[in-house]
Amino acid sequence: MQHLLVIDKSKMFLMPCHPARVRELLRKGKAAVYKRYPFTIILKEKSGSDVQDLQLKLDPGSKTTTIALVAECQQGRKVVWAGELTHRGQAIRDNLLLRVDHVCTWAKRLINFAPVSGIVVETVRFDTQRMQHPEISGVEYQQGELAGYEAREYLLEKWGRRCAYCGTGNVPLEVEHIVPRVQGGPNRISNLTLSCKPCNQAKGSKDIHDFCDPNRLINILARAKAPLKDGAAINSIRYATGGRLQEFGLQVSFWSGGRTKYNRTNQSDGKSHWLDAVCVGETGGRVHIPPGLQPLYVSAAGRGSRQMCRVDTYGFPRTSAKARRVVNGCKTGDLVKALVNKGKKPGTYVGRVSVRKSGSFNIKTEAGTIQGISWKHCSLLQRADGYNYYMGDSVSSST
């Protein structure tokens, strides 16, 4: 199971604890809940516990960034905390800096609540500079097995996991030289493509102009010269993120996505997206993942518009200035828990609240919005912080 974060009486971080240990401390009154997301407890007495160094691992992406805390144990490396941060999609697709801000916000939170000694971050999707080295030998260039693996992954992404000559997918593909080596074709990545076995054998050492029909030839030559645009966009986000993370004053190491995929494949990890963060870097090759570990799913939701009033075509106000209404201690966007024992809507509801002056609240839960819940049934769990949260079988939000 995922460990929970712990701080002492002076708000200094301690080692994350197993949930059973946290429940015991809360039950005995030795600790209190400090923060719901990420779940953090604060000890009521000073503690002299020793702490182990943790690595903060990050795999930034254009849509989702995965995060993991990995501890060095006697048995090896072990995941103690994991999460997935989903960025706001269409609304901010052109604002890459907001994605960087979200990643750094969560990195800072974990550094404040856990003994992080170093950061490992994936900064490039594919190491295209090394793959373009003129002395590449086939796809196994000077970096050996890992480099060849990274080159193959790059080609799979670039050519859509289909044969360049016949367009067949879902079949074994082979790396093939567009301009044959016997005709002086280089081993650069720009001269490599993917081919099914029948097409590869049929082409052999033929000139591509003689082998392909004109329409397919134009497409192959154009795609061979074109960079992987998605990879370039993601790389720009990751470089910016890596630069910002260095400002935290911790040791930061940078790795490519090819290394991440190589580590994950070698240790046969599952398909969950958050496992990518676990496998980042040199230390991602042999990491123990506790059975049943569930990550914290976080999605950026924003804090609402800062515009105080609506304006007309000429910029003049057409509505009165808005105010953030507080009703019985709750604001719209806060995370609340409502216990309704009787009436038409009995049950327990956890989610984001929309307050009304009348005291009749709406609560947005996983199942939908529950309307008309009296403020008397609601208790505040966490103030709005711009994120929605999901973990396990329950959904909650705090925006």
Secondary structure as the mmCIF struct_conf table of DSSP 4:
data_model
#
loop_
_struct_conf.conf_type_id
_struct_conf.id
_struct_conf.beg_label_comp_id
_struct_conf.beg_label_asym_id
_struct_conf.beg_label_seq_id
_struct_conf.end_label_comp_id
_struct_conf.end_label_asym_id
_struct_conf.end_label_seq_id
STRN STRN1 LEU A 4 LEU A 4
STRN STRN2 LEU A 5 ILE A 7
TURN_TY1_P TURN_TY1_P1 LYS A 9 SER A 10
BEND BEND1 LYS A 11 LYS A 11
STRN STRN3 PHE A 13 PHE A 13
STRN STRN4 CYS A 17 CYS A 17
HELX_RH_AL_P HELX_RH_AL_P1 PRO A 19 ARG A 27
TURN_TY1_P TURN_TY1_P2 LYS A 28 GLY A 29
BEND BEND2 LYS A 30 LYS A 30
STRN STRN5 ALA A 31 LYS A 35
TURN_TY1_P TURN_TY1_P3 ARG A 36 PHE A 39
STRN STRN6 THR A 40 LEU A 43
BEND BEND3 LYS A 44 GLU A 45
STRN STRN7 LEU A 54 ASP A 59
BEND BEND4 SER A 62 LYS A 63
STRN STRN8 THR A 64 CYS A 73
TURN_TY1_P TURN_TY1_P4 GLN A 74 GLN A 75
STRN STRN9 GLY A 76 THR A 86
HELX_LH_PP_P HELX_LH_PP_P1 HIS A 87 ARG A 88
HELX_RH_3T_P HELX_RH_3T_P1 GLN A 90 ILE A 92
TURN_TY1_P TURN_TY1_P5 ARG A 93 ASP A 94
HELX_RH_AL_P HELX_RH_AL_P2 LEU A 96 PHE A 113
BEND BEND5 ALA A 114 ALA A 114
STRN STRN10 VAL A 116 VAL A 124
BEND BEND6 ARG A 125 PHE A 126
HELX_RH_AL_P HELX_RH_AL_P3 THR A 128 MET A 131
TURN_TY1_P TURN_TY1_P6 GLN A 132 GLN A 132
TURN_TY1_P TURN_TY1_P7 PRO A 134 GLU A 135
TURN_TY1_P TURN_TY1_P8 GLY A 138 VAL A 139
TURN_TY1_P TURN_TY1_P9 GLN A 142 GLY A 144
HELX_RH_AL_P HELX_RH_AL_P4 GLU A 145 LYS A 158
TURN_TY1_P TURN_TY1_P10 TRP A 159 ARG A 161
STRN STRN11 ARG A 162 ARG A 162
TURN_TY1_P TURN_TY1_P11 ALA A 164 CYS A 166
STRN STRN12 GLY A 169 GLY A 169
BEND BEND7 ASN A 170 VAL A 171
STRN STRN13 LEU A 173 HIS A 177
BEND BEND8 ILE A 178 VAL A 179
HELX_RH_3T_P HELX_RH_3T_P2 ARG A 181 GLN A 183
TURN_TY1_P TURN_TY1_P12 GLY A 184 GLY A 184
BEND BEND9 ARG A 188 ARG A 188
HELX_RH_3T_P HELX_RH_3T_P3 ILE A 189 ASN A 191
STRN STRN14 LEU A 192 CYS A 196
HELX_RH_AL_P HELX_RH_AL_P5 LYS A 197 LYS A 203
TURN_TY1_P TURN_TY1_P13 GLY A 204 SER A 205
HELX_RH_AL_P HELX_RH_AL_P6 ILE A 208 PHE A 211
BEND BEND10 CYS A 212 CYS A 212
HELX_RH_AL_P HELX_RH_AL_P7 PRO A 214 LYS A 225
BEND BEND11 ALA A 226 ALA A 226
HELX_RH_AL_P HELX_RH_AL_P8 LYS A 229 LEU A 245
HELX_RH_3T_P HELX_RH_3T_P4 GLN A 246 PHE A 248
BEND BEND12 GLY A 249 LEU A 250
STRN STRN15 GLN A 251 SER A 256
HELX_RH_AL_P HELX_RH_AL_P9 GLY A 257 ASN A 266
TURN_TY1_P TURN_TY1_P14 GLN A 267 SER A 268
BEND BEND13 LYS A 271 LYS A 271
TURN_TY1_P TURN_TY1_P15 HIS A 273 TRP A 274
HELX_RH_AL_P HELX_RH_AL_P10 LEU A 275 VAL A 278
TURN_TY1_P TURN_TY1_P16 CYS A 279 CYS A 279
BEND BEND14 GLY A 281 GLY A 281
HELX_RH_3T_P HELX_RH_3T_P5 GLU A 282 GLY A 284
BEND BEND15 GLY A 285 ARG A 286
STRN STRN16 VAL A 287 HIS A 288
TURN_TY1_P TURN_TY1_P17 PRO A 291 GLY A 292
HELX_LH_PP_P HELX_LH_PP_P2 PRO A 295 PRO A 295
STRN STRN17 LEU A 296 ALA A 300
BEND BEND16 MET A 308 CYS A 309
STRN STRN18 VAL A 311 VAL A 311
TURN_TY1_P TURN_TY1_P18 THR A 313 TYR A 314
BEND BEND17 GLY A 315 GLY A 315
STRN STRN19 PRO A 317 PRO A 317
BEND BEND18 THR A 319 THR A 319
HELX_LH_PP_P HELX_LH_PP_P3 SER A 320 LYS A 322
STRN STRN20 VAL A 326 VAL A 327
TURN_TY1_P TURN_TY1_P19 ASN A 328 GLY A 329
STRN STRN21 CYS A 330 LYS A 331
TURN_TY1_P TURN_TY1_P20 THR A 332 GLY A 333
STRN STRN22 LEU A 335 VAL A 340
BEND BEND19 LYS A 342 LYS A 345
STRN STRN23 GLY A 347 SER A 354
TURN_TY1_P TURN_TY1_P21 LYS A 357 SER A 358
BEND BEND20 GLY A 359 GLY A 359
STRN STRN24 SER A 360 THR A 365
TURN_TY1_P TURN_TY1_P22 GLU A 366 ALA A 367
STRN STRN25 GLY A 368 SER A 374
HELX_RH_3T_P HELX_RH_3T_P6 TRP A 375 HIS A 377
STRN STRN26 CYS A 378 GLN A 382
BEND BEND21 GLY A 386 GLY A 386
STRN STRN27 TYR A 387 MET A 391
TURN_TY1_P TURN_TY1_P23 GLY A 392 ASP A 393
STRN STRN28 SER A 394 SER A 398
#
